[in-house]
Amino acid sequence: MATEAPKTETKEAVVEKQTNCLACNKPMKRIKRYYRNGKYYCSKKCWLKALKSKDKDKEAK
């Protein structure tokens, strides 16, 4: 009689891959991406754009 080993369930962190730029919402097809503060942008220009809009939101409140 063969006995099966108990199955152990491993909890893997599910990380969704970011496919669009957060500033311009264009799909990121290029290999090179601009990574800042844990997020991906398609270029430095878009990162600065998102940074400025974030500052404007803080001033509005």
mmCIF file of the N, C-alpha and C atoms, coordinates in Angstrom:
data_MODEL
# 
_entry.id   MODEL 
# 
loop_
_atom_site.group_PDB 
_atom_site.id 
_atom_site.type_symbol 
_atom_site.label_atom_id 
_atom_site.label_alt_id 
_atom_site.label_comp_id 
_atom_site.label_asym_id 
_atom_site.label_entity_id 
_atom_site.label_seq_id 
_atom_site.pdbx_PDB_ins_code 
_atom_site.Cartn_x 
_atom_site.Cartn_y 
_atom_site.Cartn_z 
_atom_site.occupancy 
_atom_site.B_iso_or_equiv 
_atom_site.pdbx_formal_charge 
_atom_site.auth_seq_id 
_atom_site.auth_comp_id 
_atom_site.auth_asym_id 
_atom_site.auth_atom_id 
_atom_site.pdbx_PDB_model_num 
ATOM 1   N N  . MET A 1 1  ? 0.829  -1.166 0.000   1.00 0.00 ? 1  MET A N  1 
ATOM 2   C CA . MET A 1 1  ? 0.000  0.000  0.000   1.00 0.00 ? 1  MET A CA 1 
ATOM 3   C C  . MET A 1 1  ? 0.881  1.238  0.000   1.00 0.00 ? 1  MET A C  1 
ATOM 4   N N  . ALA A 1 2  ? 0.728  2.057  -0.997  1.00 0.00 ? 2  ALA A N  1 
ATOM 5   C CA . ALA A 1 2  ? 1.510  3.295  -1.077  1.00 0.00 ? 2  ALA A CA 1 
ATOM 6   C C  . ALA A 1 2  ? 0.723  4.420  -0.414  1.00 0.00 ? 2  ALA A C  1 
ATOM 7   N N  . THR A 1 3  ? 1.398  5.157  0.400   1.00 0.00 ? 3  THR A N  1 
ATOM 8   C CA . THR A 1 3  ? 0.749  6.296  1.036   1.00 0.00 ? 3  THR A CA 1 
ATOM 9   C C  . THR A 1 3  ? 1.288  7.577  0.412   1.00 0.00 ? 3  THR A C  1 
ATOM 10  N N  . GLU A 1 4  ? 0.411  8.519  0.261   1.00 0.00 ? 4  GLU A N  1 
ATOM 11  C CA . GLU A 1 4  ? 0.804  9.796  -0.329  1.00 0.00 ? 4  GLU A CA 1 
ATOM 12  C C  . GLU A 1 4  ? 1.278  10.739 0.769   1.00 0.00 ? 4  GLU A C  1 
ATOM 13  N N  . ALA A 1 5  ? 2.267  11.526 0.443   1.00 0.00 ? 5  ALA A N  1 
ATOM 14  C CA . ALA A 1 5  ? 2.748  12.527 1.387   1.00 0.00 ? 5  ALA A CA 1 
ATOM 15  C C  . ALA A 1 5  ? 1.698  13.631 1.503   1.00 0.00 ? 5  ALA A C  1 
ATOM 16  N N  . PRO A 1 6  ? 1.549  14.176 2.689   1.00 0.00 ? 6  PRO A N  1 
ATOM 17  C CA . PRO A 1 6  ? 0.564  15.254 2.850   1.00 0.00 ? 6  PRO A CA 1 
ATOM 18  C C  . PRO A 1 6  ? 0.953  16.464 1.996   1.00 0.00 ? 6  PRO A C  1 
ATOM 19  N N  . LYS A 1 7  ? -0.047 17.038 1.389   1.00 0.00 ? 7  LYS A N  1 
ATOM 20  C CA . LYS A 1 7  ? 0.200  18.211 0.547   1.00 0.00 ? 7  LYS A CA 1 
ATOM 21  C C  . LYS A 1 7  ? 0.297  19.453 1.423   1.00 0.00 ? 7  LYS A C  1 
ATOM 22  N N  . THR A 1 8  ? 1.319  20.225 1.190   1.00 0.00 ? 8  THR A N  1 
ATOM 23  C CA . THR A 1 8  ? 1.473  21.466 1.942   1.00 0.00 ? 8  THR A CA 1 
ATOM 24  C C  . THR A 1 8  ? 1.157  22.621 1.013   1.00 0.00 ? 8  THR A C  1 
ATOM 25  N N  . GLU A 1 9  ? 0.374  23.512 1.501   1.00 0.00 ? 9  GLU A N  1 
ATOM 26  C CA . GLU A 1 9  ? -0.002 24.674 0.713   1.00 0.00 ? 9  GLU A CA 1 
ATOM 27  C C  . GLU A 1 9  ? 0.945  25.817 1.043   1.00 0.00 ? 9  GLU A C  1 
ATOM 28  N N  . THR A 1 10 ? 1.502  26.396 0.022   1.00 0.00 ? 10 THR A N  1 
ATOM 29  C CA . THR A 1 10 ? 2.373  27.539 0.233   1.00 0.00 ? 10 THR A CA 1 
ATOM 30  C C  . THR A 1 10 ? 1.636  28.791 -0.198  1.00 0.00 ? 10 THR A C  1 
ATOM 31  N N  . LYS A 1 11 ? 1.763  29.794 0.609   1.00 0.00 ? 11 LYS A N  1 
ATOM 32  C CA . LYS A 1 11 ? 1.131  31.073 0.293   1.00 0.00 ? 11 LYS A CA 1 
ATOM 33  C C  . LYS A 1 11 ? 2.160  31.937 -0.415  1.00 0.00 ? 11 LYS A C  1 
ATOM 34  N N  . GLU A 1 12 ? 1.911  32.169 -1.663  1.00 0.00 ? 12 GLU A N  1 
ATOM 35  C CA . GLU A 1 12 ? 2.799  33.010 -2.439  1.00 0.00 ? 12 GLU A CA 1 
ATOM 36  C C  . GLU A 1 12 ? 2.165  34.393 -2.564  1.00 0.00 ? 12 GLU A C  1 
ATOM 37  N N  . ALA A 1 13 ? 2.999  35.400 -2.497  1.00 0.00 ? 13 ALA A N  1 
ATOM 38  C CA . ALA A 1 13 ? 2.505  36.759 -2.649  1.00 0.00 ? 13 ALA A CA 1 
ATOM 39  C C  . ALA A 1 13 ? 2.103  36.989 -4.102  1.00 0.00 ? 13 ALA A C  1 
ATOM 40  N N  . VAL A 1 14 ? 0.907  37.468 -4.286  1.00 0.00 ? 14 VAL A N  1 
ATOM 41  C CA . VAL A 1 14 ? 0.419  37.743 -5.629  1.00 0.00 ? 14 VAL A CA 1 
ATOM 42  C C  . VAL A 1 14 ? 0.759  39.190 -5.948  1.00 0.00 ? 14 VAL A C  1 
ATOM 43  N N  . VAL A 1 15 ? 1.624  39.368 -6.938  1.00 0.00 ? 15 VAL A N  1 
ATOM 44  C CA . VAL A 1 15 ? 2.036  40.702 -7.330  1.00 0.00 ? 15 VAL A CA 1 
ATOM 45  C C  . VAL A 1 15 ? 1.583  40.923 -8.761  1.00 0.00 ? 15 VAL A C  1 
ATOM 46  N N  . GLU A 1 16 ? 0.759  41.936 -8.942  1.00 0.00 ? 16 GLU A N  1 
ATOM 47  C CA . GLU A 1 16 ? 0.280  42.243 -10.280 1.00 0.00 ? 16 GLU A CA 1 
ATOM 48  C C  . GLU A 1 16 ? 1.324  43.078 -11.004 1.00 0.00 ? 16 GLU A C  1 
ATOM 49  N N  . LYS A 1 17 ? 1.571  42.732 -12.234 1.00 0.00 ? 17 LYS A N  1 
ATOM 50  C CA . LYS A 1 17 ? 2.540  43.456 -13.029 1.00 0.00 ? 17 LYS A CA 1 
ATOM 51  C C  . LYS A 1 17 ? 1.879  44.712 -13.598 1.00 0.00 ? 17 LYS A C  1 
ATOM 52  N N  . GLN A 1 18 ? 2.529  45.824 -13.394 1.00 0.00 ? 18 GLN A N  1 
ATOM 53  C CA . GLN A 1 18 ? 2.014  47.090 -13.874 1.00 0.00 ? 18 GLN A CA 1 
ATOM 54  C C  . GLN A 1 18 ? 2.253  47.185 -15.373 1.00 0.00 ? 18 GLN A C  1 
ATOM 55  N N  . THR A 1 19 ? 1.207  47.404 -16.147 1.00 0.00 ? 19 THR A N  1 
ATOM 56  C CA . THR A 1 19 ? 1.339  47.419 -17.599 1.00 0.00 ? 19 THR A CA 1 
ATOM 57  C C  . THR A 1 19 ? 1.176  48.801 -18.194 1.00 0.00 ? 19 THR A C  1 
ATOM 58  N N  . ASN A 1 20 ? 0.613  49.736 -17.461 1.00 0.00 ? 20 ASN A N  1 
ATOM 59  C CA . ASN A 1 20 ? 0.417  51.086 -17.975 1.00 0.00 ? 20 ASN A CA 1 
ATOM 60  C C  . ASN A 1 20 ? 1.155  52.095 -17.107 1.00 0.00 ? 20 ASN A C  1 
ATOM 61  N N  . CYS A 1 21 ? 1.577  53.178 -17.742 1.00 0.00 ? 21 CYS A N  1 
ATOM 62  C CA . CYS A 1 21 ? 2.222  54.275 -17.026 1.00 0.00 ? 21 CYS A CA 1 
ATOM 63  C C  . CYS A 1 21 ? 1.191  54.937 -16.118 1.00 0.00 ? 21 CYS A C  1 
ATOM 64  N N  . LEU A 1 22 ? 1.585  55.300 -14.922 1.00 0.00 ? 22 LEU A N  1 
ATOM 65  C CA . LEU A 1 22 ? 0.638  55.899 -13.982 1.00 0.00 ? 22 LEU A CA 1 
ATOM 66  C C  . LEU A 1 22 ? 0.302  57.346 -14.326 1.00 0.00 ? 22 LEU A C  1 
ATOM 67  N N  . ALA A 1 23 ? 1.175  58.036 -15.046 1.00 0.00 ? 23 ALA A N  1 
ATOM 68  C CA . ALA A 1 23 ? 0.937  59.433 -15.383 1.00 0.00 ? 23 ALA A CA 1 
ATOM 69  C C  . ALA A 1 23 ? 0.115  59.585 -16.660 1.00 0.00 ? 23 ALA A C  1 
ATOM 70  N N  . CYS A 1 24 ? 0.525  58.904 -17.727 1.00 0.00 ? 24 CYS A N  1 
ATOM 71  C CA . CYS A 1 24 ? -0.137 59.088 -19.017 1.00 0.00 ? 24 CYS A CA 1 
ATOM 72  C C  . CYS A 1 24 ? -1.062 57.933 -19.392 1.00 0.00 ? 24 CYS A C  1 
ATOM 73  N N  . ASN A 1 25 ? -1.029 56.850 -18.640 1.00 0.00 ? 25 ASN A N  1 
ATOM 74  C CA . ASN A 1 25 ? -1.875 55.668 -18.831 1.00 0.00 ? 25 ASN A CA 1 
ATOM 75  C C  . ASN A 1 25 ? -1.650 54.970 -20.171 1.00 0.00 ? 25 ASN A C  1 
ATOM 76  N N  . LYS A 1 26 ? -0.486 55.184 -20.760 1.00 0.00 ? 26 LYS A N  1 
ATOM 77  C CA . LYS A 1 26 ? -0.146 54.485 -21.997 1.00 0.00 ? 26 LYS A CA 1 
ATOM 78  C C  . LYS A 1 26 ? 0.456  53.134 -21.647 1.00 0.00 ? 26 LYS A C  1 
ATOM 79  N N  . PRO A 1 27 ? 0.249  52.135 -22.504 1.00 0.00 ? 27 PRO A N  1 
ATOM 80  C CA . PRO A 1 27 ? 0.869  50.835 -22.247 1.00 0.00 ? 27 PRO A CA 1 
ATOM 81  C C  . PRO A 1 27 ? 2.384  50.920 -22.341 1.00 0.00 ? 27 PRO A C  1 
ATOM 82  N N  . MET A 1 28 ? 3.058  50.261 -21.410 1.00 0.00 ? 28 MET A N  1 
ATOM 83  C CA . MET A 1 28 ? 4.519  50.270 -21.403 1.00 0.00 ? 28 MET A CA 1 
ATOM 84  C C  . MET A 1 28 ? 5.010  49.048 -22.154 1.00 0.00 ? 28 MET A C  1 
ATOM 85  N N  . LYS A 1 29 ? 5.445  49.251 -23.386 1.00 0.00 ? 29 LYS A N  1 
ATOM 86  C CA . LYS A 1 29 ? 5.913  48.162 -24.222 1.00 0.00 ? 29 LYS A CA 1 
ATOM 87  C C  . LYS A 1 29 ? 7.435  48.088 -24.232 1.00 0.00 ? 29 LYS A C  1 
ATOM 88  N N  . ARG A 1 30 ? 8.071  49.179 -23.918 1.00 0.00 ? 30 ARG A N  1 
ATOM 89  C CA . ARG A 1 30 ? 9.523  49.228 -23.982 1.00 0.00 ? 30 ARG A CA 1 
ATOM 90  C C  . ARG A 1 30 ? 10.148 48.424 -22.856 1.00 0.00 ? 30 ARG A C  1 
ATOM 91  N N  . ILE A 1 31 ? 11.347 47.988 -23.098 1.00 0.00 ? 31 ILE A N  1 
ATOM 92  C CA . ILE A 1 31 ? 12.084 47.248 -22.072 1.00 0.00 ? 31 ILE A CA 1 
ATOM 93  C C  . ILE A 1 31 ? 12.505 48.183 -20.954 1.00 0.00 ? 31 ILE A C  1 
ATOM 94  N N  . LYS A 1 32 ? 12.950 49.375 -21.339 1.00 0.00 ? 32 LYS A N  1 
ATOM 95  C CA . LYS A 1 32 ? 13.384 50.343 -20.333 1.00 0.00 ? 32 LYS A CA 1 
ATOM 96  C C  . LYS A 1 32 ? 12.179 51.066 -19.757 1.00 0.00 ? 32 LYS A C  1 
ATOM 97  N N  . ARG A 1 33 ? 12.109 51.046 -18.457 1.00 0.00 ? 33 ARG A N  1 
ATOM 98  C CA . ARG A 1 33 ? 11.041 51.744 -17.750 1.00 0.00 ? 33 ARG A CA 1 
ATOM 99  C C  . ARG A 1 33 ? 11.673 52.587 -16.666 1.00 0.00 ? 33 ARG A C  1 
ATOM 100 N N  . TYR A 1 34 ? 10.976 53.600 -16.234 1.00 0.00 ? 34 TYR A N  1 
ATOM 101 C CA . TYR A 1 34 ? 11.476 54.487 -15.205 1.00 0.00 ? 34 TYR A CA 1 
ATOM 102 C C  . TYR A 1 34 ? 10.828 54.072 -13.886 1.00 0.00 ? 34 TYR A C  1 
ATOM 103 N N  . TYR A 1 35 ? 11.623 53.624 -12.934 1.00 0.00 ? 35 TYR A N  1 
ATOM 104 C CA . TYR A 1 35 ? 11.119 53.084 -11.666 1.00 0.00 ? 35 TYR A CA 1 
ATOM 105 C C  . TYR A 1 35 ? 11.429 54.051 -10.537 1.00 0.00 ? 35 TYR A C  1 
ATOM 106 N N  . ARG A 1 36 ? 10.411 54.563 -9.910  1.00 0.00 ? 36 ARG A N  1 
ATOM 107 C CA . ARG A 1 36 ? 10.579 55.459 -8.768  1.00 0.00 ? 36 ARG A CA 1 
ATOM 108 C C  . ARG A 1 36 ? 9.502  55.177 -7.729  1.00 0.00 ? 36 ARG A C  1 
ATOM 109 N N  . ASN A 1 37 ? 9.905  55.150 -6.472  1.00 0.00 ? 37 ASN A N  1 
ATOM 110 C CA . ASN A 1 37 ? 8.990  54.992 -5.335  1.00 0.00 ? 37 ASN A CA 1 
ATOM 111 C C  . ASN A 1 37 ? 8.092  53.761 -5.469  1.00 0.00 ? 37 ASN A C  1 
ATOM 112 N N  . GLY A 1 38 ? 8.645  52.687 -5.991  1.00 0.00 ? 38 GLY A N  1 
ATOM 113 C CA . GLY A 1 38 ? 7.902  51.438 -6.080  1.00 0.00 ? 38 GLY A CA 1 
ATOM 114 C C  . GLY A 1 38 ? 6.909  51.369 -7.221  1.00 0.00 ? 38 GLY A C  1 
ATOM 115 N N  . LYS A 1 39 ? 6.972  52.314 -8.156  1.00 0.00 ? 39 LYS A N  1 
ATOM 116 C CA . LYS A 1 39 ? 6.042  52.334 -9.275  1.00 0.00 ? 39 LYS A CA 1 
ATOM 117 C C  . LYS A 1 39 ? 6.803  52.551 -10.571 1.00 0.00 ? 39 LYS A C  1 
ATOM 118 N N  . TYR A 1 40 ? 6.215  52.113 -11.674 1.00 0.00 ? 40 TYR A N  1 
ATOM 119 C CA . TYR A 1 40 ? 6.845  52.239 -12.981 1.00 0.00 ? 40 TYR A CA 1 
ATOM 120 C C  . TYR A 1 40 ? 6.185  53.349 -13.791 1.00 0.00 ? 40 TYR A C  1 
ATOM 121 N N  . TYR A 1 41 ? 7.010  54.100 -14.482 1.00 0.00 ? 41 TYR A N  1 
ATOM 122 C CA . TYR A 1 41 ? 6.563  55.139 -15.404 1.00 0.00 ? 41 TYR A CA 1 
ATOM 123 C C  . TYR A 1 41 ? 7.259  54.906 -16.735 1.00 0.00 ? 41 TYR A C  1 
ATOM 124 N N  . CYS A 1 42 ? 6.688  55.431 -17.819 1.00 0.00 ? 42 CYS A N  1 
ATOM 125 C CA . CYS A 1 42 ? 7.286  55.181 -19.131 1.00 0.00 ? 42 CYS A CA 1 
ATOM 126 C C  . CYS A 1 42 ? 8.505  56.071 -19.376 1.00 0.00 ? 42 CYS A C  1 
ATOM 127 N N  . SER A 1 43 ? 8.618  57.187 -18.682 1.00 0.00 ? 43 SER A N  1 
ATOM 128 C CA . SER A 1 43 ? 9.776  58.059 -18.849 1.00 0.00 ? 43 SER A CA 1 
ATOM 129 C C  . SER A 1 43 ? 9.918  58.963 -17.633 1.00 0.00 ? 43 SER A C  1 
ATOM 130 N N  . LYS A 1 44 ? 11.040 59.651 -17.576 1.00 0.00 ? 44 LYS A N  1 
ATOM 131 C CA . LYS A 1 44 ? 11.265 60.594 -16.480 1.00 0.00 ? 44 LYS A CA 1 
ATOM 132 C C  . LYS A 1 44 ? 10.268 61.739 -16.561 1.00 0.00 ? 44 LYS A C  1 
ATOM 133 N N  . LYS A 1 45 ? 9.892  62.113 -17.762 1.00 0.00 ? 45 LYS A N  1 
ATOM 134 C CA . LYS A 1 45 ? 8.929  63.189 -17.978 1.00 0.00 ? 45 LYS A CA 1 
ATOM 135 C C  . LYS A 1 45 ? 7.585  62.850 -17.327 1.00 0.00 ? 45 LYS A C  1 
ATOM 136 N N  . CYS A 1 46 ? 7.138  61.616 -17.502 1.00 0.00 ? 46 CYS A N  1 
ATOM 137 C CA . CYS A 1 46 ? 5.871  61.182 -16.904 1.00 0.00 ? 46 CYS A CA 1 
ATOM 138 C C  . CYS A 1 46 ? 5.973  61.116 -15.384 1.00 0.00 ? 46 CYS A C  1 
ATOM 139 N N  . TRP A 1 47 ? 7.126  60.715 -14.877 1.00 0.00 ? 47 TRP A N  1 
ATOM 140 C CA . TRP A 1 47 ? 7.313  60.662 -13.427 1.00 0.00 ? 47 TRP A CA 1 
ATOM 141 C C  . TRP A 1 47 ? 7.213  62.064 -12.836 1.00 0.00 ? 47 TRP A C  1 
ATOM 142 N N  . LEU A 1 48 ? 7.855  63.039 -13.493 1.00 0.00 ? 48 LEU A N  1 
ATOM 143 C CA . LEU A 1 48 ? 7.787  64.417 -13.014 1.00 0.00 ? 48 LEU A CA 1 
ATOM 144 C C  . LEU A 1 48 ? 6.362  64.962 -13.105 1.00 0.00 ? 48 LEU A C  1 
ATOM 145 N N  . LYS A 1 49 ? 5.657  64.582 -14.149 1.00 0.00 ? 49 LYS A N  1 
ATOM 146 C CA . LYS A 1 49 ? 4.259  64.994 -14.317 1.00 0.00 ? 49 LYS A CA 1 
ATOM 147 C C  . LYS A 1 49 ? 3.402  64.463 -13.169 1.00 0.00 ? 49 LYS A C  1 
ATOM 148 N N  . ALA A 1 50 ? 3.600  63.204 -12.813 1.00 0.00 ? 50 ALA A N  1 
ATOM 149 C CA . ALA A 1 50 ? 2.842  62.601 -11.716 1.00 0.00 ? 50 ALA A CA 1 
ATOM 150 C C  . ALA A 1 50 ? 3.223  63.238 -10.381 1.00 0.00 ? 50 ALA A C  1 
ATOM 151 N N  . LEU A 1 51 ? 4.490  63.583 -10.238 1.00 0.00 ? 51 LEU A N  1 
ATOM 152 C CA . LEU A 1 51 ? 4.965  64.220 -9.014  1.00 0.00 ? 51 LEU A CA 1 
ATOM 153 C C  . LEU A 1 51 ? 4.336  65.600 -8.840  1.00 0.00 ? 51 LEU A C  1 
ATOM 154 N N  . LYS A 1 52 ? 4.247  66.353 -9.921  1.00 0.00 ? 52 LYS A N  1 
ATOM 155 C CA . LYS A 1 52 ? 3.646  67.688 -9.872  1.00 0.00 ? 52 LYS A CA 1 
ATOM 156 C C  . LYS A 1 52 ? 2.160  67.613 -9.572  1.00 0.00 ? 52 LYS A C  1 
ATOM 157 N N  . SER A 1 53 ? 1.457  66.655 -10.171 1.00 0.00 ? 53 SER A N  1 
ATOM 158 C CA . SER A 1 53 ? 0.027  66.529 -9.916  1.00 0.00 ? 53 SER A CA 1 
ATOM 159 C C  . SER A 1 53 ? -0.239 66.103 -8.472  1.00 0.00 ? 53 SER A C  1 
ATOM 160 N N  . LYS A 1 54 ? 0.676  65.320 -7.917  1.00 0.00 ? 54 LYS A N  1 
ATOM 161 C CA . LYS A 1 54 ? 0.547  64.908 -6.517  1.00 0.00 ? 54 LYS A CA 1 
ATOM 162 C C  . LYS A 1 54 ? 0.703  66.116 -5.598  1.00 0.00 ? 54 LYS A C  1 
ATOM 163 N N  . ASP A 1 55 ? 1.648  67.009 -5.928  1.00 0.00 ? 55 ASP A N  1 
ATOM 164 C CA . ASP A 1 55 ? 1.854  68.221 -5.140  1.00 0.00 ? 55 ASP A CA 1 
ATOM 165 C C  . ASP A 1 55 ? 0.649  69.152 -5.229  1.00 0.00 ? 55 ASP A C  1 
ATOM 166 N N  . LYS A 1 56 ? 0.032  69.235 -6.397  1.00 0.00 ? 56 LYS A N  1 
ATOM 167 C CA . LYS A 1 56 ? -1.145 70.077 -6.570  1.00 0.00 ? 56 LYS A CA 1 
ATOM 168 C C  . LYS A 1 56 ? -2.303 69.561 -5.734  1.00 0.00 ? 56 LYS A C  1 
ATOM 169 N N  . ASP A 1 57 ? -2.440 68.238 -5.647  1.00 0.00 ? 57 ASP A N  1 
ATOM 170 C CA . ASP A 1 57 ? -3.507 67.637 -4.845  1.00 0.00 ? 57 ASP A CA 1 
ATOM 171 C C  . ASP A 1 57 ? -3.313 67.974 -3.370  1.00 0.00 ? 57 ASP A C  1 
ATOM 172 N N  . LYS A 1 58 ? -2.070 67.987 -2.907  1.00 0.00 ? 58 LYS A N  1 
ATOM 173 C CA . LYS A 1 58 ? -1.793 68.308 -1.509  1.00 0.00 ? 58 LYS A CA 1 
ATOM 174 C C  . LYS A 1 58 ? -2.134 69.773 -1.219  1.00 0.00 ? 58 LYS A C  1 
ATOM 175 N N  . GLU A 1 59 ? -1.817 70.669 -2.168  1.00 0.00 ? 59 GLU A N  1 
ATOM 176 C CA . GLU A 1 59 ? -2.094 72.090 -1.982  1.00 0.00 ? 59 GLU A CA 1 
ATOM 177 C C  . GLU A 1 59 ? -3.597 72.366 -1.975  1.00 0.00 ? 59 GLU A C  1 
ATOM 178 N N  . ALA A 1 60 ? -4.347 71.631 -2.740  1.00 0.00 ? 60 ALA A N  1 
ATOM 179 C CA . ALA A 1 60 ? -5.787 71.831 -2.849  1.00 0.00 ? 60 ALA A CA 1 
ATOM 180 C C  . ALA A 1 60 ? -6.499 71.473 -1.543  1.00 0.00 ? 60 ALA A C  1 
ATOM 181 N N  . LYS A 1 61 ? -5.945 70.562 -0.804  1.00 0.00 ? 61 LYS A N  1 
ATOM 182 C CA . LYS A 1 61 ? -6.588 70.133 0.453   1.00 0.00 ? 61 LYS A CA 1 
ATOM 183 C C  . LYS A 1 61 ? -6.247 71.078 1.512   1.00 0.00 ? 61 LYS A C  1 
# 
